[in-house]
Amino acid sequence: MRDLPTGWVWKEVRTICSIQTGKKDVNQGSPTGKYLFFTCAAEPLKSEEYSFNGESILLPGNGANVGLVSYFNGEFEAYQRTYILNDFSIGGRYLYFYFLGAWKNSLIDKQYGSATNYIRLANITEFEVPIAPLNEQHRIVAKLEKLLAKVNACGDRLDKIPTILKRFRQSVLAAACSGRLTADWREQHPGIEPAEDLLKRIQDERIRHYEDDCERAKAEGRRKPKAPFYKDESIAELNIPLLWGLTYLGNITDAQGGIQKTPKRRPTNNPYPYLRVANVYRGYLNLDAIEYFEIFDNKELDKWKLKKGDLLVVEGNGSPTEIGRCALWNEEIPDCVHQNHIIRMRPFLNIDSSFLLTYLNAPQGREVMMQLSSSTSGLHTLSVGKINNIVIPLPPLEEQQEIVRRVEALFQKCDQIEARYEKAKAYTDKLTQAILAKAFRGELVPQDPNDEPAEVLLERIKAEKAAAQPQKKPSKPRRREAKA
């Protein structure tokens, strides 16, 4: 038997409280109910009536939340697969705190079911609790409530950090794409090449390449190639810094759809890796699971193969906020192609891919893509044509590079803060369990030798309950009739 302080005793839960299950099916919740309706889910529903009243401990009996512990004092209803502990012989808060620290670990090798976890009544009835003398229970509860309130307050403050960091990152991206992030840099570099000159050089280079392609096609007897996208329509004036320019994304990138997944693409003789929507996230790639296409020859591979610096844009998603999420390809996998649900964008001469990535994942770029992706049918998709028509404020090349450098430096600071948050959060979670464990080893508050021992307390309560129960009247003896 595990050692306990003097005056303490181990008791099974069934000896110190009543154990019941909920009364209602989970579908009997009501949005307008007066009483809380506890289920095995994390959030309670509502009920028009209640079956339980007073101080209670609630334990989910099946599902993902098996092992969680809740305390409630009042009128409530409960789902039929939720266990309710009440009518305590010891302090309800004392028992709750012990369950909070020890219940989940006790179930590690005692859960059943393959698709859905569940526990059995015996898991609860035979669960042992260290019972302290009554006065010491009060001291333990008071101390725990004071300490855990501080720990919880600390945890609540820590939990705000991810949201703060997310907002800060978006603010950095918004400042980067409006020119605010590099305002001081522009003052120190007044003589750089304007974006207008950069755009003119890009267009001249594209025309030259197109003319060369036409000459080769004529010499080889092929059809004249399709002219590259170019749009010189005037763009509504935006408030952009001096030396920046406004242009269409199609003027500075070559956008291309991917390979459609069909039976003929089932990998057999020439399998090549391809990227799916599941691989492309906002600002990063997840390459843990890669699938393969059949590529028939080198000419086809040259057409579809991704190159370092390509941008990958998700063309459609069930959530409008995930439309157009974009990541940068750095040739992480050799000879990799992409599926048709991803649009590949290849920047032209002297356009920084990382700057374009910054813009497309910034609030400005995300808002534009959400607007472009909407349709009257309710579907949300992008296309090469829509991508080409995105208007982008373009800084000079040197400023593009400075923007990328500053964004990466600030994001690195965010990553460092995030790592420290994860450590602090883990420490806080462990601290709660450490405090609870110390409390039920008898080390959190001082013992008083004058306290009534727990065994005596429980016997006295048992006797008081027995005395309070109404006595049954003795049954009258049946009259036996005399035989004739």
Secondary structure by P-SEA (a helix, b strand, c coil): cccccccbbbbcccccbbbbbbccccccccccccbbbbccccbbbbbccccccccbbbbbcccccccbbbbbcccccccccbbbbccccccaaaaaaaaacccccccccccccccccccccccccccccccccaaaaaaaaaaaaaaaaaaaaaaaaaaaaaaaaaaaaaaaaaaaaacccaaaaaaaccccccaaaaaaaaaaaaaaaaaaaaaaaaaacccccccccccccccccccccccbbbbbccccbbbbbbbccccccccccbbbbbccccccccccccccbbbbbbbccaaaaaaccccccbbbbbccccccccccbbbbbccccccccccccbbbbbbcccccaaaaaaaaacaaaaaaaaaaaccccccccccaaaaaacccccccaaaaaaaaaaaaaaaaaaaaaaaaaaaaaaaaaaaaaaaaaaaaacccbbbbcccccaaaaaaaaaaaaaaacccccccccccccccc
